[in-house]
Amino acid sequence: MHLHDVWFVLIAVLWTGYFFLEGFDFGIGILTKLLARDRPERRVLINTIGPVWDGNEVWLLTAGGATFAAFPEWYATLFSGFYLPLLIILLCLIVRVVAFEYRSKRSDDRWQTSWEQVIFWSSLLPSVLWGVAFANMVRGVKIDANKEYVGTFWDLLNVYSILGGLVTLTLFTFHGAVFAALKTVGDIRTRARRLAFRLGITAAVLAVLFLGWTQKDNGDGTTLGALIVAVVALVAAVWMIRIGREGWSFVFSGITIAASMAMLFLALFPNVMPSSLNDAWNLTVTNASATPYTLRIMTWCAAIATPVVLIYQGWTYWVFRKRIGTQHIAEAH
């Protein structure tokens, strides 16, 4: 296996880690409107991700940085061709950070309500747009002989990509509802279970349609295996939340995300961005990669830094592992 193949796998792992962690993060933000009935319950939901949400976003920075360094042609075409949706995602992530930090700075009801609206919309929009972006990347976009995207924003909005956006939206919200049930106590935990069950059924229907479509157009034996794992894990996650086993449900929903991402990247390989105009113009792991020397340096850096980051982030989740409820929320001044 060549180093550019190794880095394709590593980038797939980074995106999978990002969607696994930021998935329930986005889901919690969406649930501040769908699940919480009042401000104390919204504070409970936000507090479940309070110690970890910023660490989850590190995975996105690392995935983007690794793509830039290991596959500069892929990075350039992706971020220029998908400029508008990625800009919207970036703006959402920026204002979402501000909303988390500023929401509690004043006790004024209008102030806090406004920032809570920002948290909701800046969680919902990226949840949809990430699915749209990755669906288009697998389906293929208008790339010319110069490795440049020559389509428009509207070319990115097609039935397949919109279905992909709905899958990530429902799957992330389900993932967040399971996390909420895992991290809370009392009535909000009970309602999170019920909502997660309904969301899981919806996500399962959409995921089967989307992954089945992907298998039909771009699949082979390996992608079929990933599809089966994703569907079985999602069914198991829905059943586990139904019987009140939140921990196992969260594990299986995470496996669903990992298997779905594995299927998409397997469907891509050896391409990184197929051209819908001419197969000869596809961006591949070979023609889009950096030099072998660059990849060797990156491999040594990743081998040293990655275990440290994983240990630290795992320790953070362990320290803040306890459940919370409205009784733990202090009265506003």
Secondary structure, 3 states (H helix, E strand, C coil): CCHHHHHHHHHHHHHHHHHHHHHHHHHHHHHHHHCCCCHHHHHHHHHHHCCCHHHHHHHHHHHHHHHHHHCHHHHHHHHHHCHHHHHHHHHHHHHHHHHHHHHHHCCCHHHHHHHHHHHHHHHHHHHHHHHHHHHHHHHCECECCCCCECCCHHHHCCHHHHHHHHHHHHHHHHHHHHHHHHHECCHHHHHHHHHHHHHHHHHHHHHHHHHHHHHHHHCCHHHHHHHHHHHHHHHHHHHHHHCCCHHHHHHHHHHHHHHHHHHHHHHHCCEEECECCCHHHCEECCCCCCCHHHHHHHHHHHHHHHHHHHHHHHHHHHHCCCCECHHHCCCCC
